[in-house]
Amino acid sequence: MVQPGPLMASPDKFSITIKGVGGHGASPHETVDAIMIAAQVITALQTIVSRNLKPTEAGVVTIGKLENDEGSVSCGCGSTFNGKCCKLRRRSCALIYLC
């Protein structure tokens, strides 16, 4: 049975790298912690769909991987996270990327 309208979502992959100033975990006040910045950006990304798309428009932003470039006792100088944005309509894609 064929129905009008979109059938499956279209995914767009993305990768974001945040550069900070690394240092030892015992002196976090001397660093710009890329992990903390990445956490704030990821939190903000999760509100894009809920605050910018109408409830009748489908879209989702997913973060699937977060990596820090330093060890466990240091504040990293860089973080990278990867994700995917899925949407049914081109208009939804434009709204998601504008935010």
N, C-alpha and C positions, 0 to 999 in steps of 0.2 A: 504494500500500500504506500503510495507516494503522497506526502503532505507538503503544503507550502511552508516556506520559512526555513531557517537554519536547522541543520540536523546535528552537527557536531561543532564543538568549540575549536577555535584556531589558537594554537599556542605560540608565544614569542618568548624565547629564552633571553636572559640578561645576566650580566656579571658586573658587580660594583666593587671597586677597590677603594678602601679608605686608608690614607696615610696619616700616621700620627708621629709622636716622638716617644720612642721606647725608653724603658728604664727598669729598675728593679722594683719588685712588688713591695719592698719595704719603704720605698720613697715614691708613692704614687703621685704626690703633689708636684713632682718634678717631671711628670710625663704628660703627654696628650694620648690617652688610652684609646686606641683605635677600636677595641672590642666594645667599650662603652658607647662610642659614637655609632658603631654598627648596630648595636642594640636599639638605640633611639631611632635610627633610620628604618630598621625593620619594623618597629612598632608603628611608625608613621606610614609605611607602605601598606600595612594591614588595614588602615582606615580609608585608603583611596577608593576602594569599591563601595564601601558602606556610606561614604559621605559625598560621592560624586556621581554615582550611577543611580538611575531610578530603580525602584524595587522590581519593576517589570523587565529590566535589562540584566542579562546575565554577564558576570565577569568574576574573575578570581585572580588574586596575586598570591603566589606561593613562594616561600623561601625554603629551598631544599638543602642548602649546605652553607656553613659558616666556618672559615678557617682563620686562625691567627698565625702569624709568622714567627712567633717566639715560644719559649718554653713555658712551663706551668708556674714558675715563680717570678716571671717578669711581665711587665706591661708591654704588650706588643707595639711595634711601630707600624704595623700594617695588618689590615684585615680584609678578606675578600669573601663576599657571599654571592651565591648564585640562586637564581629563581626563574620562575615562569609566570607569564601573564596569559590567561586564557579568556577569550571573549567570543560571543556569538556574532556581534555586528561590528563593522569597521568604526562606526561612531563611538562605540564603547572603548575601542582601542585608542582612539584619538583622545578621549577624556582621560583615560588611565595614564597615557604618556604625557599629557599636558600637566598633570599634577606632579 
